[in-house]
């Protein structure tokens, strides 16, 4: 048998072994999540057995099946995705751009950072009535609250990430003749990327809380302002006192946030760690 034939026969075996190892690693990663989910469901079922007003996991699951058959489940999921995608894109682009500007200019940093910290700590519920009065009870008012509510966290995280870039890197870039724009694009931004990503993740969670708070407010008034359908569910649950549909909607929102975290932010963080040599490719992670 020639050497090429031996090599050809070894490659499929190596490839299949790699696939098996990859599946085993995925299974080890998913196992803690599954175990935690089972524990949460067990505690939920135990609590619902003693609290009559709390729907059980079985009742909530039945309601999810009904919502899936009626198309309501996929409608809420799709509209939440569209609404949050647009609002968070505005917050991310604006927050990162302004954060880079503030981080690169000490005078702006000293002047604006205290106010940004105050805005980040301000409760979202205070801005919702203001936006409703100024912009009206419409999708634009809630969209403004969601976008603006997430922006200070992104700006502060980006500013901190820029200020944490080692001065030696900036000095090396200037030594090679990089101007301010080139230095920002090729030195500061790549070095600050992990901190910016953490800020975007925090901004996403704040944006989602703004959406839910706005829908609770709008649900008490006129149903769903954002068009996601969450406000309508809140209004019906308030009127009928039936929490089953509300719990099913909470499960939809929970599943949505978990998917975004696992499929977007977790993968971005992992790739950043790998690119910086913080993950051993030969070990499970």
C-alpha positions as CSV (number, residue, x, y, z in Angstrom):
1,X,0.0,0.0,0.0
2,X,1.4,3.4,-1.0
3,X,1.9,6.3,1.4
4,X,-0.9,8.3,-0.3
5,X,-3.4,5.5,0.2
6,X,-2.4,5.3,3.9
7,X,-2.8,9.0,4.3
8,X,-6.2,8.9,2.5
9,X,-7.4,6.2,4.8
10,X,-6.3,8.0,7.9
11,X,-8.0,11.3,7.1
12,X,-11.6,10.1,7.4
13,X,-10.8,8.4,10.6
14,X,-9.2,11.6,12.0
15,X,-12.2,13.6,10.8
16,X,-14.7,11.2,12.4
17,X,-12.8,11.3,15.6
18,X,-12.8,15.1,15.6
19,X,-16.6,15.1,15.0
20,X,-17.0,12.7,18.0
21,X,-14.8,14.9,20.2
22,X,-16.7,18.0,19.2
23,X,-20.1,16.4,19.9
24,X,-18.8,15.3,23.3
25,X,-17.6,18.8,24.1
26,X,-21.0,20.2,23.1
27,X,-22.7,17.6,25.3
28,X,-20.5,18.6,28.3
29,X,-21.3,22.3,27.7
30,X,-25.1,21.7,27.5
31,X,-25.4,19.3,30.5
32,X,-25.1,22.0,33.2
33,X,-27.7,24.1,31.4
34,X,-30.1,21.1,31.2
35,X,-29.6,20.2,34.8
36,X,-30.2,23.7,36.0
37,X,-33.3,23.9,33.9
38,X,-34.7,20.7,35.4
39,X,-34.0,22.0,38.9
40,X,-35.8,25.2,38.1
41,X,-38.8,23.3,36.7
42,X,-38.9,21.1,39.8
43,X,-38.9,24.1,42.2
44,X,-41.5,25.8,40.0
45,X,-43.8,22.8,40.2
46,X,-43.3,22.5,43.9
47,X,-44.1,26.2,44.5
48,X,-47.2,26.0,42.3
49,X,-48.4,23.1,44.3
50,X,-48.6,25.3,47.4
51,X,-49.6,28.6,45.6
52,X,-52.9,28.3,43.9
53,X,-52.6,31.4,41.8
54,X,-49.3,30.3,40.2
55,X,-49.7,28.2,37.1
56,X,-47.8,25.0,37.0
57,X,-45.1,24.1,34.4
58,X,-47.6,21.7,32.9
59,X,-50.3,24.3,32.5
60,X,-47.8,26.8,31.1
61,X,-46.6,24.2,28.7
62,X,-50.1,23.5,27.5
63,X,-50.6,27.3,27.0
64,X,-47.4,27.4,24.9
65,X,-48.7,24.6,22.8
66,X,-52.0,26.5,22.3
67,X,-50.1,29.7,21.4
68,X,-47.9,27.8,18.9
69,X,-51.0,26.3,17.2
70,X,-52.6,29.8,17.0
71,X,-49.4,31.3,15.7
72,X,-49.2,33.7,18.6
73,X,-46.0,32.2,19.9
74,X,-44.0,32.7,16.7
75,X,-45.6,36.1,16.2
76,X,-44.4,37.4,19.6
77,X,-41.0,35.8,19.1
78,X,-40.6,37.3,15.6
79,X,-41.8,40.8,16.6
80,X,-39.7,40.9,19.7
81,X,-36.7,40.0,17.5
82,X,-37.4,42.7,15.0
83,X,-38.1,45.4,17.6
84,X,-35.1,44.6,19.8
85,X,-32.8,44.2,16.8
86,X,-33.6,47.7,15.5
87,X,-33.5,49.4,18.9
88,X,-30.3,47.7,20.1
89,X,-28.5,48.4,16.8
90,X,-29.2,52.1,17.3
91,X,-27.9,51.9,20.9
92,X,-24.9,49.8,19.9
93,X,-23.7,52.0,17.0
94,X,-24.4,55.3,18.9
95,X,-23.0,54.1,22.2
96,X,-19.7,52.6,20.8
97,X,-19.1,55.7,18.6
98,X,-19.7,58.2,21.4
99,X,-17.8,56.0,23.8
100,X,-14.7,55.9,21.6
101,X,-15.0,59.7,21.2
102,X,-15.2,60.3,25.0
103,X,-12.4,57.8,25.7
104,X,-10.1,59.5,23.3
105,X,-10.6,63.0,24.6
106,X,-9.9,63.5,28.4
107,X,-11.8,66.8,28.6
108,X,-15.0,65.2,27.2
109,X,-14.4,62.2,29.6
110,X,-14.2,64.5,32.7
111,X,-17.2,66.5,31.6
112,X,-19.6,63.7,30.5
113,X,-18.8,60.6,32.5
114,X,-20.5,61.7,35.7
115,X,-23.7,62.4,33.9
116,X,-23.6,59.1,32.0
117,X,-23.1,57.3,35.2
118,X,-26.1,59.1,36.7
119,X,-28.2,58.3,33.6
120,X,-27.2,54.6,33.8
121,X,-28.4,54.3,37.4
122,X,-31.7,56.2,36.8
123,X,-34.8,53.9,36.8
124,X,-36.2,53.3,33.3
125,X,-39.8,53.7,34.6
126,X,-39.1,57.4,35.0
127,X,-38.5,58.0,31.3
128,X,-41.4,56.0,30.0
129,X,-44.1,58.6,31.0
130,X,-41.9,61.4,29.7
131,X,-41.5,59.7,26.3
132,X,-45.2,59.0,26.2
133,X,-46.1,62.7,26.7
134,X,-43.4,64.0,24.4
135,X,-43.6,61.5,21.5
136,X,-47.1,60.1,22.2
137,X,-48.1,56.5,23.1
138,X,-46.5,54.9,20.0
139,X,-43.9,52.5,19.0
140,X,-41.5,55.5,18.5
141,X,-41.7,56.5,22.1
142,X,-41.0,53.1,23.5
143,X,-38.2,52.6,20.8
144,X,-36.6,55.8,22.0
145,X,-36.7,54.7,25.6
146,X,-35.2,51.3,24.8
147,X,-32.4,52.7,22.6
148,X,-31.5,55.7,24.9
149,X,-31.8,53.6,28.0
150,X,-29.2,51.1,26.8
151,X,-26.8,53.7,25.4
152,X,-25.2,55.1,28.6
153,X,-24.0,51.6,29.6
154,X,-22.5,51.0,26.2
155,X,-20.8,54.4,26.2
156,X,-19.3,54.0,29.7
157,X,-18.0,50.5,28.9
158,X,-16.5,51.6,25.6
159,X,-14.9,54.6,27.3
160,X,-13.4,52.5,30.1
161,X,-12.2,49.9,27.5
162,X,-10.4,52.7,25.5
163,X,-8.8,54.1,28.7
164,X,-7.6,50.6,29.6
165,X,-5.6,50.2,26.4
166,X,-1.9,49.9,27.4
167,X,-0.1,53.1,26.5
168,X,2.8,51.1,25.1
169,X,0.5,49.9,22.3
170,X,-0.4,53.5,21.4
171,X,3.2,54.6,21.6
172,X,4.2,51.8,19.3
173,X,1.5,52.8,16.8
174,X,2.7,56.4,16.8
175,X,6.3,55.2,16.4
176,X,5.2,53.5,13.1
177,X,3.7,56.7,11.9
178,X,0.0,56.0,12.5
179,X,-2.2,59.1,12.6
180,X,-5.1,59.5,15.0
181,X,-7.7,57.7,12.8
182,X,-5.4,54.8,11.9
183,X,-4.4,54.5,15.6
184,X,-8.0,54.3,16.6
185,X,-9.0,51.7,14.0
186,X,-6.0,49.4,14.1
187,X,-4.7,49.7,17.7
188,X,-7.2,51.1,20.2
189,X,-10.4,49.5,18.8
190,X,-9.0,45.9,18.6
191,X,-7.4,46.2,22.1
192,X,-10.6,47.6,23.6
193,X,-12.9,45.0,21.9
194,X,-13.3,42.7,24.9
195,X,-14.5,45.6,27.1
196,X,-16.7,46.9,24.4
197,X,-18.3,43.5,24.0
198,X,-19.0,43.3,27.7
199,X,-20.6,46.8,27.5
200,X,-22.8,45.7,24.6
201,X,-24.0,42.6,26.6
202,X,-24.9,44.9,29.5
203,X,-26.6,47.3,27.2
204,X,-28.6,44.5,25.7
205,X,-29.9,43.4,29.1
206,X,-30.8,47.0,30.0
207,X,-32.6,47.5,26.6
208,X,-34.7,44.4,27.2
209,X,-35.7,45.6,30.7
210,X,-36.7,48.9,29.1
211,X,-38.9,47.0,26.7
212,X,-40.6,44.9,29.4
213,X,-41.1,48.0,31.6
214,X,-42.5,49.9,28.7
215,X,-44.9,47.1,27.8
216,X,-46.1,46.9,31.5
217,X,-46.8,50.6,31.3
218,X,-48.5,50.4,27.9
219,X,-50.4,47.3,28.9
220,X,-52.1,49.2,31.6
221,X,-53.2,51.8,29.0
222,X,-53.8,50.5,25.6
223,X,-52.2,47.1,25.0
224,X,-48.9,46.6,23.1
225,X,-47.2,49.8,22.1
226,X,-44.1,48.2,20.6
227,X,-46.2,45.8,18.4
228,X,-44.6,42.8,20.0
229,X,-47.8,41.6,21.6
230,X,-46.4,41.5,25.2
231,X,-48.4,44.5,26.2
232,X,-51.6,42.9,25.0
233,X,-50.9,39.8,27.1
234,X,-50.2,42.0,30.1
235,X,-53.5,43.8,29.6
236,X,-55.5,40.6,29.3
237,X,-53.9,39.1,32.3
238,X,-54.6,42.2,34.3
239,X,-58.3,42.1,33.3
240,X,-59.0,38.4,33.7
241,X,-56.6,37.6,36.5
242,X,-55.4,34.5,34.5
243,X,-51.6,34.2,34.8
244,X,-51.2,31.2,32.5
245,X,-50.8,33.2,29.3
246,X,-48.5,35.6,31.2
247,X,-46.3,32.8,32.4
248,X,-46.2,31.4,28.8
249,X,-45.1,34.8,27.5
250,X,-42.4,35.0,30.2
251,X,-41.1,31.6,29.0
252,X,-41.0,33.0,25.4
253,X,-39.0,36.1,26.6
254,X,-36.7,33.8,28.7
255,X,-36.1,31.5,25.7
256,X,-35.4,34.5,23.5
257,X,-32.8,36.1,25.9
258,X,-31.1,32.7,26.4
259,X,-30.8,32.2,22.7
260,X,-29.3,35.6,22.2
261,X,-26.8,35.1,25.0
262,X,-25.7,31.6,23.8
263,X,-25.8,32.2,20.1
264,X,-24.4,35.7,20.0
265,X,-22.6,37.0,23.1
266,X,-21.2,33.7,24.4
267,X,-19.7,32.9,20.9
268,X,-18.2,36.4,20.5
269,X,-16.6,36.2,24.0
270,X,-15.2,32.7,23.2
271,X,-13.8,33.9,19.9
272,X,-12.1,36.9,21.5
273,X,-10.6,34.6,24.2
274,X,-9.3,32.2,21.5
275,X,-7.9,35.0,19.4
276,X,-5.9,36.3,22.4
277,X,-4.6,32.9,23.4
278,X,-6.7,32.7,26.6
279,X,-8.2,29.3,25.6
280,X,-6.2,26.1,25.1
281,X,-7.6,24.6,21.9
282,X,-6.5,21.1,23.1
283,X,-8.6,21.3,26.3
284,X,-12.4,21.3,26.7
285,X,-13.8,24.8,27.3
